[in-house]
Amino acid sequence: MPGINYAGCYYRFTVDQYQRMIEAGILGADDRVELLEGNVVYKFPSVAPPPPGRALPVTAIDHVTVLITDVPRSRHFYGELLGLREIAPPRAFDFVAVWYDLGGTYLHLLLKPQADPISARHFCLRVYDIHEARRVVQSAGLAMDETVKIPSAARFFVRDPDGNRIEILEWERPYDPAADGAFRV
């Protein structure tokens, strides 16, 4: 049985194989992993809900929206080059939107006549193999921007055809704010 990397999604398993790993002691009750679409993935610690009426009961980021100016060009970039899975947006929309399912979090592309100004603002796509991601990006002829190393992560940035900045990241281990972080303000 292949090893399990807790940094992202890795090997496809059936529910039966997952149960056998638990029964064999490969996975224990204290392991923070779960089976999602055939992948054994690390469950990052959840945040305890805030006291009622004191804060929004946020559980996760649901989606990110970026502006695009050319639907076929953006579909080629996101769907073919990056390999994201397009899903139909709500039929109630009276505007052009392209949606991608990233495994329970979504990327929304909105067609507008003008792109957003170039900036450092970005969203991040987590990958399970940063070396393969670099190869794909290089073979597509996309420029890669290297940046400050984050402890326990390998990453780089690309831009889509409209200049939207995208971070590509692989966690080598879960981020530990106590060991790796520092407040600057």
Biotite code that builds the C-alpha atoms (Angstrom):
import biotite.structure as struc

atoms = struc.array([
    struc.Atom([0.000, 0.000, 0.000], chain_id="A", res_id=1, res_name="MET", atom_name="CA", element="C"),
    struc.Atom([1.502, 3.397, -0.917], chain_id="A", res_id=2, res_name="PRO", atom_name="CA", element="C"),
    struc.Atom([2.358, 5.868, 1.803], chain_id="A", res_id=3, res_name="GLY", atom_name="CA", element="C"),
    struc.Atom([-0.031, 8.680, 2.608], chain_id="A", res_id=4, res_name="ILE", atom_name="CA", element="C"),
    struc.Atom([1.184, 12.257, 2.255], chain_id="A", res_id=5, res_name="ASN", atom_name="CA", element="C"),
    struc.Atom([-0.795, 14.533, 4.579], chain_id="A", res_id=6, res_name="TYR", atom_name="CA", element="C"),
    struc.Atom([-0.110, 17.680, 2.530], chain_id="A", res_id=7, res_name="ALA", atom_name="CA", element="C"),
    struc.Atom([-2.864, 17.280, -0.085], chain_id="A", res_id=8, res_name="GLY", atom_name="CA", element="C"),
    struc.Atom([-4.624, 14.576, -2.087], chain_id="A", res_id=9, res_name="CYS", atom_name="CA", element="C"),
    struc.Atom([-2.573, 11.691, -3.332], chain_id="A", res_id=10, res_name="TYR", atom_name="CA", element="C"),
    struc.Atom([-3.583, 8.120, -4.091], chain_id="A", res_id=11, res_name="TYR", atom_name="CA", element="C"),
    struc.Atom([-7.050, 6.966, -5.143], chain_id="A", res_id=12, res_name="ARG", atom_name="CA", element="C"),
    struc.Atom([-8.598, 4.513, -2.685], chain_id="A", res_id=13, res_name="PHE", atom_name="CA", element="C"),
    struc.Atom([-11.965, 2.823, -2.496], chain_id="A", res_id=14, res_name="THR", atom_name="CA", element="C"),
    struc.Atom([-14.063, 3.042, 0.658], chain_id="A", res_id=15, res_name="VAL", atom_name="CA", element="C"),
    struc.Atom([-13.273, -0.640, 1.258], chain_id="A", res_id=16, res_name="ASP", atom_name="CA", element="C"),
    struc.Atom([-9.513, -0.005, 1.035], chain_id="A", res_id=17, res_name="GLN", atom_name="CA", element="C"),
    struc.Atom([-9.847, 2.960, 3.403], chain_id="A", res_id=18, res_name="TYR", atom_name="CA", element="C"),
    struc.Atom([-11.746, 0.804, 5.927], chain_id="A", res_id=19, res_name="GLN", atom_name="CA", element="C"),
    struc.Atom([-9.080, -1.919, 5.655], chain_id="A", res_id=20, res_name="ARG", atom_name="CA", element="C"),
    struc.Atom([-6.373, 0.682, 6.403], chain_id="A", res_id=21, res_name="MET", atom_name="CA", element="C"),
    struc.Atom([-8.266, 1.595, 9.574], chain_id="A", res_id=22, res_name="ILE", atom_name="CA", element="C"),
    struc.Atom([-8.741, -2.071, 10.526], chain_id="A", res_id=23, res_name="GLU", atom_name="CA", element="C"),
    struc.Atom([-5.044, -2.815, 9.884], chain_id="A", res_id=24, res_name="ALA", atom_name="CA", element="C"),
    struc.Atom([-3.965, 0.101, 12.086], chain_id="A", res_id=25, res_name="GLY", atom_name="CA", element="C"),
    struc.Atom([-2.433, 2.074, 9.213], chain_id="A", res_id=26, res_name="ILE", atom_name="CA", element="C"),
    struc.Atom([-4.894, 4.827, 10.018], chain_id="A", res_id=27, res_name="LEU", atom_name="CA", element="C"),
    struc.Atom([-5.917, 5.393, 13.611], chain_id="A", res_id=28, res_name="GLY", atom_name="CA", element="C"),
    struc.Atom([-8.701, 7.217, 15.391], chain_id="A", res_id=29, res_name="ALA", atom_name="CA", element="C"),
    struc.Atom([-6.346, 10.129, 16.100], chain_id="A", res_id=30, res_name="ASP", atom_name="CA", element="C"),
    struc.Atom([-5.289, 10.554, 12.460], chain_id="A", res_id=31, res_name="ASP", atom_name="CA", element="C"),
    struc.Atom([-6.830, 13.709, 11.046], chain_id="A", res_id=32, res_name="ARG", atom_name="CA", element="C"),
    struc.Atom([-7.568, 12.258, 7.617], chain_id="A", res_id=33, res_name="VAL", atom_name="CA", element="C"),
    struc.Atom([-10.661, 11.458, 5.608], chain_id="A", res_id=34, res_name="GLU", atom_name="CA", element="C"),
    struc.Atom([-11.548, 9.892, 2.276], chain_id="A", res_id=35, res_name="LEU", atom_name="CA", element="C"),
    struc.Atom([-12.726, 12.442, -0.317], chain_id="A", res_id=36, res_name="LEU", atom_name="CA", element="C"),
    struc.Atom([-13.425, 11.308, -3.878], chain_id="A", res_id=37, res_name="GLU", atom_name="CA", element="C"),
    struc.Atom([-10.939, 8.461, -3.560], chain_id="A", res_id=38, res_name="GLY", atom_name="CA", element="C"),
    struc.Atom([-8.215, 10.569, -1.952], chain_id="A", res_id=39, res_name="ASN", atom_name="CA", element="C"),
    struc.Atom([-7.008, 10.257, 1.620], chain_id="A", res_id=40, res_name="VAL", atom_name="CA", element="C"),
    struc.Atom([-6.594, 13.887, 2.645], chain_id="A", res_id=41, res_name="VAL", atom_name="CA", element="C"),
    struc.Atom([-5.434, 15.637, 5.782], chain_id="A", res_id=42, res_name="TYR", atom_name="CA", element="C"),
    struc.Atom([-8.225, 17.372, 7.691], chain_id="A", res_id=43, res_name="LYS", atom_name="CA", element="C"),
    struc.Atom([-6.878, 20.716, 8.794], chain_id="A", res_id=44, res_name="PHE", atom_name="CA", element="C"),
    struc.Atom([-7.994, 21.647, 12.291], chain_id="A", res_id=45, res_name="PRO", atom_name="CA", element="C"),
    struc.Atom([-11.401, 23.240, 12.301], chain_id="A", res_id=46, res_name="SER", atom_name="CA", element="C"),
    struc.Atom([-12.113, 26.439, 14.119], chain_id="A", res_id=47, res_name="VAL", atom_name="CA", element="C"),
    struc.Atom([-14.485, 26.254, 17.054], chain_id="A", res_id=48, res_name="ALA", atom_name="CA", element="C"),
    struc.Atom([-17.696, 28.176, 16.390], chain_id="A", res_id=49, res_name="PRO", atom_name="CA", element="C"),
    struc.Atom([-17.829, 31.635, 17.950], chain_id="A", res_id=50, res_name="PRO", atom_name="CA", element="C"),
    struc.Atom([-20.274, 32.390, 20.767], chain_id="A", res_id=51, res_name="PRO", atom_name="CA", element="C"),
    struc.Atom([-23.746, 33.148, 19.326], chain_id="A", res_id=52, res_name="PRO", atom_name="CA", element="C"),
    struc.Atom([-24.193, 36.771, 18.316], chain_id="A", res_id=53, res_name="GLY", atom_name="CA", element="C"),
    struc.Atom([-20.490, 37.632, 18.717], chain_id="A", res_id=54, res_name="ARG", atom_name="CA", element="C"),
    struc.Atom([-19.099, 36.878, 15.257], chain_id="A", res_id=55, res_name="ALA", atom_name="CA", element="C"),
    struc.Atom([-20.012, 35.358, 11.916], chain_id="A", res_id=56, res_name="LEU", atom_name="CA", element="C"),
    struc.Atom([-20.134, 31.553, 12.137], chain_id="A", res_id=57, res_name="PRO", atom_name="CA", element="C"),
    struc.Atom([-17.657, 31.188, 9.234], chain_id="A", res_id=58, res_name="VAL", atom_name="CA", element="C"),
    struc.Atom([-16.674, 27.632, 8.337], chain_id="A", res_id=59, res_name="THR", atom_name="CA", element="C"),
    struc.Atom([-14.611, 28.068, 5.146], chain_id="A", res_id=60, res_name="ALA", atom_name="CA", element="C"),
    struc.Atom([-14.083, 30.126, 2.015], chain_id="A", res_id=61, res_name="ILE", atom_name="CA", element="C"),
    struc.Atom([-16.760, 28.957, -0.405], chain_id="A", res_id=62, res_name="ASP", atom_name="CA", element="C"),
    struc.Atom([-15.574, 30.626, -3.599], chain_id="A", res_id=63, res_name="HIS", atom_name="CA", element="C"),
    struc.Atom([-13.312, 33.212, -5.147], chain_id="A", res_id=64, res_name="VAL", atom_name="CA", element="C"),
    struc.Atom([-14.328, 35.406, -8.084], chain_id="A", res_id=65, res_name="THR", atom_name="CA", element="C"),
    struc.Atom([-12.040, 36.914, -10.712], chain_id="A", res_id=66, res_name="VAL", atom_name="CA", element="C"),
    struc.Atom([-12.848, 39.045, -13.741], chain_id="A", res_id=67, res_name="LEU", atom_name="CA", element="C"),
    struc.Atom([-12.163, 37.829, -17.262], chain_id="A", res_id=68, res_name="ILE", atom_name="CA", element="C"),
    struc.Atom([-12.552, 39.491, -20.667], chain_id="A", res_id=69, res_name="THR", atom_name="CA", element="C"),
    struc.Atom([-12.578, 36.481, -23.020], chain_id="A", res_id=70, res_name="ASP", atom_name="CA", element="C"),
    struc.Atom([-14.486, 33.290, -22.161], chain_id="A", res_id=71, res_name="VAL", atom_name="CA", element="C"),
    struc.Atom([-12.851, 30.874, -24.674], chain_id="A", res_id=72, res_name="PRO", atom_name="CA", element="C"),
    struc.Atom([-9.358, 32.066, -23.728], chain_id="A", res_id=73, res_name="ARG", atom_name="CA", element="C"),
    struc.Atom([-10.116, 31.718, -20.006], chain_id="A", res_id=74, res_name="SER", atom_name="CA", element="C"),
    struc.Atom([-11.720, 28.280, -20.465], chain_id="A", res_id=75, res_name="ARG", atom_name="CA", element="C"),
    struc.Atom([-8.578, 27.163, -22.272], chain_id="A", res_id=76, res_name="HIS", atom_name="CA", element="C"),
    struc.Atom([-6.357, 28.474, -19.469], chain_id="A", res_id=77, res_name="PHE", atom_name="CA", element="C"),
    struc.Atom([-8.351, 27.230, -16.469], chain_id="A", res_id=78, res_name="TYR", atom_name="CA", element="C"),
    struc.Atom([-9.878, 24.094, -17.978], chain_id="A", res_id=79, res_name="GLY", atom_name="CA", element="C"),
    struc.Atom([-7.218, 22.823, -20.350], chain_id="A", res_id=80, res_name="GLU", atom_name="CA", element="C"),
    struc.Atom([-3.913, 24.205, -19.045], chain_id="A", res_id=81, res_name="LEU", atom_name="CA", element="C"),
    struc.Atom([-4.674, 24.032, -15.315], chain_id="A", res_id=82, res_name="LEU", atom_name="CA", element="C"),
    struc.Atom([-7.059, 21.068, -15.606], chain_id="A", res_id=83, res_name="GLY", atom_name="CA", element="C"),
    struc.Atom([-9.873, 22.506, -13.465], chain_id="A", res_id=84, res_name="LEU", atom_name="CA", element="C"),
    struc.Atom([-13.343, 20.915, -13.718], chain_id="A", res_id=85, res_name="ARG", atom_name="CA", element="C"),
    struc.Atom([-15.982, 23.286, -15.075], chain_id="A", res_id=86, res_name="GLU", atom_name="CA", element="C"),
    struc.Atom([-19.505, 23.094, -13.707], chain_id="A", res_id=87, res_name="ILE", atom_name="CA", element="C"),
    struc.Atom([-22.653, 24.886, -14.833], chain_id="A", res_id=88, res_name="ALA", atom_name="CA", element="C"),
    struc.Atom([-23.387, 28.149, -13.011], chain_id="A", res_id=89, res_name="PRO", atom_name="CA", element="C"),
    struc.Atom([-26.922, 28.779, -11.742], chain_id="A", res_id=90, res_name="PRO", atom_name="CA", element="C"),
    struc.Atom([-29.433, 29.043, -14.594], chain_id="A", res_id=91, res_name="ARG", atom_name="CA", element="C"),
    struc.Atom([-31.003, 32.043, -12.854], chain_id="A", res_id=92, res_name="ALA", atom_name="CA", element="C"),
    struc.Atom([-27.958, 34.161, -13.767], chain_id="A", res_id=93, res_name="PHE", atom_name="CA", element="C"),
    struc.Atom([-28.619, 36.776, -16.468], chain_id="A", res_id=94, res_name="ASP", atom_name="CA", element="C"),
    struc.Atom([-24.889, 37.416, -16.948], chain_id="A", res_id=95, res_name="PHE", atom_name="CA", element="C"),
    struc.Atom([-21.944, 35.347, -18.194], chain_id="A", res_id=96, res_name="VAL", atom_name="CA", element="C"),
    struc.Atom([-20.129, 33.371, -15.517], chain_id="A", res_id=97, res_name="ALA", atom_name="CA", element="C"),
    struc.Atom([-17.864, 30.332, -15.737], chain_id="A", res_id=98, res_name="VAL", atom_name="CA", element="C"),
    struc.Atom([-17.596, 28.182, -12.607], chain_id="A", res_id=99, res_name="TRP", atom_name="CA", element="C"),
    struc.Atom([-14.989, 25.608, -11.624], chain_id="A", res_id=100, res_name="TYR", atom_name="CA", element="C"),
    struc.Atom([-15.334, 23.046, -8.823], chain_id="A", res_id=101, res_name="ASP", atom_name="CA", element="C"),
    struc.Atom([-12.125, 22.671, -6.828], chain_id="A", res_id=102, res_name="LEU", atom_name="CA", element="C"),
    struc.Atom([-13.433, 19.898, -4.602], chain_id="A", res_id=103, res_name="GLY", atom_name="CA", element="C"),
    struc.Atom([-15.960, 21.808, -2.536], chain_id="A", res_id=104, res_name="GLY", atom_name="CA", element="C"),
    struc.Atom([-14.487, 25.271, -3.010], chain_id="A", res_id=105, res_name="THR", atom_name="CA", element="C"),
    struc.Atom([-15.257, 27.096, -6.216], chain_id="A", res_id=106, res_name="TYR", atom_name="CA", element="C"),
    struc.Atom([-13.639, 29.497, -8.643], chain_id="A", res_id=107, res_name="LEU", atom_name="CA", element="C"),
    struc.Atom([-16.036, 31.889, -10.399], chain_id="A", res_id=108, res_name="HIS", atom_name="CA", element="C"),
    struc.Atom([-15.002, 33.762, -13.534], chain_id="A", res_id=109, res_name="LEU", atom_name="CA", element="C"),
    struc.Atom([-17.147, 36.791, -14.413], chain_id="A", res_id=110, res_name="LEU", atom_name="CA", element="C"),
    struc.Atom([-17.091, 38.203, -17.923], chain_id="A", res_id=111, res_name="LEU", atom_name="CA", element="C"),
    struc.Atom([-16.552, 41.962, -17.913], chain_id="A", res_id=112, res_name="LYS", atom_name="CA", element="C"),
    struc.Atom([-15.458, 44.412, -20.608], chain_id="A", res_id=113, res_name="PRO", atom_name="CA", element="C"),
    struc.Atom([-12.281, 45.293, -18.694], chain_id="A", res_id=114, res_name="GLN", atom_name="CA", element="C"),
    struc.Atom([-9.949, 43.211, -16.530], chain_id="A", res_id=115, res_name="ALA", atom_name="CA", element="C"),
    struc.Atom([-8.988, 44.181, -12.979], chain_id="A", res_id=116, res_name="ASP", atom_name="CA", element="C"),
    struc.Atom([-5.785, 46.215, -12.624], chain_id="A", res_id=117, res_name="PRO", atom_name="CA", element="C"),
    struc.Atom([-2.647, 44.111, -12.126], chain_id="A", res_id=118, res_name="ILE", atom_name="CA", element="C"),
    struc.Atom([-1.944, 43.742, -8.409], chain_id="A", res_id=119, res_name="SER", atom_name="CA", element="C"),
    struc.Atom([-0.502, 41.427, -5.761], chain_id="A", res_id=120, res_name="ALA", atom_name="CA", element="C"),
    struc.Atom([-4.069, 40.260, -4.926], chain_id="A", res_id=121, res_name="ARG", atom_name="CA", element="C"),
    struc.Atom([-4.342, 36.547, -5.642], chain_id="A", res_id=122, res_name="HIS", atom_name="CA", element="C"),
    struc.Atom([-5.964, 33.227, -4.883], chain_id="A", res_id=123, res_name="PHE", atom_name="CA", element="C"),
    struc.Atom([-4.101, 29.990, -4.265], chain_id="A", res_id=124, res_name="CYS", atom_name="CA", element="C"),
    struc.Atom([-4.493, 26.547, -5.824], chain_id="A", res_id=125, res_name="LEU", atom_name="CA", element="C"),
    struc.Atom([-3.136, 23.747, -3.650], chain_id="A", res_id=126, res_name="ARG", atom_name="CA", element="C"),
    struc.Atom([-1.556, 20.909, -5.639], chain_id="A", res_id=127, res_name="VAL", atom_name="CA", element="C"),
    struc.Atom([-0.312, 17.498, -4.565], chain_id="A", res_id=128, res_name="TYR", atom_name="CA", element="C"),
    struc.Atom([2.870, 17.611, -6.691], chain_id="A", res_id=129, res_name="ASP", atom_name="CA", element="C"),
    struc.Atom([4.580, 20.992, -7.084], chain_id="A", res_id=130, res_name="ILE", atom_name="CA", element="C"),
    struc.Atom([7.209, 19.513, -9.424], chain_id="A", res_id=131, res_name="HIS", atom_name="CA", element="C"),
    struc.Atom([4.517, 18.284, -11.828], chain_id="A", res_id=132, res_name="GLU", atom_name="CA", element="C"),
    struc.Atom([2.761, 21.650, -11.546], chain_id="A", res_id=133, res_name="ALA", atom_name="CA", element="C"),
    struc.Atom([5.994, 23.436, -12.510], chain_id="A", res_id=134, res_name="ARG", atom_name="CA", element="C"),
    struc.Atom([6.455, 21.080, -15.456], chain_id="A", res_id=135, res_name="ARG", atom_name="CA", element="C"),
    struc.Atom([2.909, 21.725, -16.698], chain_id="A", res_id=136, res_name="VAL", atom_name="CA", element="C"),
    struc.Atom([3.290, 25.491, -16.339], chain_id="A", res_id=137, res_name="VAL", atom_name="CA", element="C"),
    struc.Atom([6.687, 25.503, -18.060], chain_id="A", res_id=138, res_name="GLN", atom_name="CA", element="C"),
    struc.Atom([5.495, 23.295, -20.926], chain_id="A", res_id=139, res_name="SER", atom_name="CA", element="C"),
    struc.Atom([2.582, 25.717, -21.463], chain_id="A", res_id=140, res_name="ALA", atom_name="CA", element="C"),
    struc.Atom([5.084, 28.557, -21.769], chain_id="A", res_id=141, res_name="GLY", atom_name="CA", element="C"),
    struc.Atom([3.676, 30.471, -18.804], chain_id="A", res_id=142, res_name="LEU", atom_name="CA", element="C"),
    struc.Atom([5.880, 32.801, -16.788], chain_id="A", res_id=143, res_name="ALA", atom_name="CA", element="C"),
    struc.Atom([6.454, 31.704, -13.204], chain_id="A", res_id=144, res_name="MET", atom_name="CA", element="C"),
    struc.Atom([7.187, 34.159, -10.438], chain_id="A", res_id=145, res_name="ASP", atom_name="CA", element="C"),
    struc.Atom([9.131, 32.821, -7.477], chain_id="A", res_id=146, res_name="GLU", atom_name="CA", element="C"),
    struc.Atom([8.526, 34.401, -4.098], chain_id="A", res_id=147, res_name="THR", atom_name="CA", element="C"),
    struc.Atom([9.392, 34.258, -0.409], chain_id="A", res_id=148, res_name="VAL", atom_name="CA", element="C"),
    struc.Atom([9.611, 30.701, 0.907], chain_id="A", res_id=149, res_name="LYS", atom_name="CA", element="C"),
    struc.Atom([6.909, 29.820, 3.418], chain_id="A", res_id=150, res_name="ILE", atom_name="CA", element="C"),
    struc.Atom([8.023, 27.268, 6.029], chain_id="A", res_id=151, res_name="PRO", atom_name="CA", element="C"),
    struc.Atom([6.692, 23.837, 5.074], chain_id="A", res_id=152, res_name="SER", atom_name="CA", element="C"),
    struc.Atom([5.493, 24.878, 1.599], chain_id="A", res_id=153, res_name="ALA", atom_name="CA", element="C"),
    struc.Atom([6.763, 24.994, -1.966], chain_id="A", res_id=154, res_name="ALA", atom_name="CA", element="C"),
    struc.Atom([5.056, 27.622, -4.139], chain_id="A", res_id=155, res_name="ARG", atom_name="CA", element="C"),
    struc.Atom([5.180, 29.918, -7.146], chain_id="A", res_id=156, res_name="PHE", atom_name="CA", element="C"),
    struc.Atom([2.868, 32.352, -8.931], chain_id="A", res_id=157, res_name="PHE", atom_name="CA", element="C"),
    struc.Atom([1.429, 32.543, -12.460], chain_id="A", res_id=158, res_name="VAL", atom_name="CA", element="C"),
    struc.Atom([-1.011, 34.948, -14.091], chain_id="A", res_id=159, res_name="ARG", atom_name="CA", element="C"),
    struc.Atom([-4.042, 34.076, -16.162], chain_id="A", res_id=160, res_name="ASP", atom_name="CA", element="C"),
    struc.Atom([-4.571, 35.724, -19.578], chain_id="A", res_id=161, res_name="PRO", atom_name="CA", element="C"),
    struc.Atom([-6.291, 38.697, -17.883], chain_id="A", res_id=162, res_name="ASP", atom_name="CA", element="C"),
    struc.Atom([-3.474, 39.230, -15.395], chain_id="A", res_id=163, res_name="GLY", atom_name="CA", element="C"),
    struc.Atom([-5.171, 37.634, -12.378], chain_id="A", res_id=164, res_name="ASN", atom_name="CA", element="C"),
    struc.Atom([-2.435, 36.375, -10.040], chain_id="A", res_id=165, res_name="ARG", atom_name="CA", element="C"),
    struc.Atom([-2.588, 32.713, -8.995], chain_id="A", res_id=166, res_name="ILE", atom_name="CA", element="C"),
    struc.Atom([-0.427, 31.071, -6.372], chain_id="A", res_id=167, res_name="GLU", atom_name="CA", element="C"),
    struc.Atom([0.376, 27.381, -6.885], chain_id="A", res_id=168, res_name="ILE", atom_name="CA", element="C"),
    struc.Atom([1.311, 25.694, -3.594], chain_id="A", res_id=169, res_name="LEU", atom_name="CA", element="C"),
    struc.Atom([2.102, 22.291, -2.125], chain_id="A", res_id=170, res_name="GLU", atom_name="CA", element="C"),
    struc.Atom([2.187, 21.937, 1.651], chain_id="A", res_id=171, res_name="TRP", atom_name="CA", element="C"),
    struc.Atom([5.020, 19.688, 2.793], chain_id="A", res_id=172, res_name="GLU", atom_name="CA", element="C"),
    struc.Atom([3.368, 19.498, 6.221], chain_id="A", res_id=173, res_name="ARG", atom_name="CA", element="C"),
    struc.Atom([0.548, 21.424, 7.883], chain_id="A", res_id=174, res_name="PRO", atom_name="CA", element="C"),
    struc.Atom([1.418, 25.051, 8.621], chain_id="A", res_id=175, res_name="TYR", atom_name="CA", element="C"),
    struc.Atom([2.244, 25.595, 12.308], chain_id="A", res_id=176, res_name="ASP", atom_name="CA", element="C"),
    struc.Atom([1.625, 29.250, 13.248], chain_id="A", res_id=177, res_name="PRO", atom_name="CA", element="C"),
    struc.Atom([3.281, 28.780, 16.658], chain_id="A", res_id=178, res_name="ALA", atom_name="CA", element="C"),
    struc.Atom([6.550, 27.552, 15.109], chain_id="A", res_id=179, res_name="ALA", atom_name="CA", element="C"),
    struc.Atom([6.464, 29.194, 11.681], chain_id="A", res_id=180, res_name="ASP", atom_name="CA", element="C"),
    struc.Atom([4.494, 32.405, 12.166], chain_id="A", res_id=181, res_name="GLY", atom_name="CA", element="C"),
    struc.Atom([5.171, 35.899, 13.468], chain_id="A", res_id=182, res_name="ALA", atom_name="CA", element="C"),
    struc.Atom([2.846, 38.869, 13.822], chain_id="A", res_id=183, res_name="PHE", atom_name="CA", element="C"),
    struc.Atom([4.367, 42.003, 12.242], chain_id="A", res_id=184, res_name="ARG", atom_name="CA", element="C"),
    struc.Atom([1.763, 44.606, 13.204], chain_id="A", res_id=185, res_name="VAL", atom_name="CA", element="C"),
])
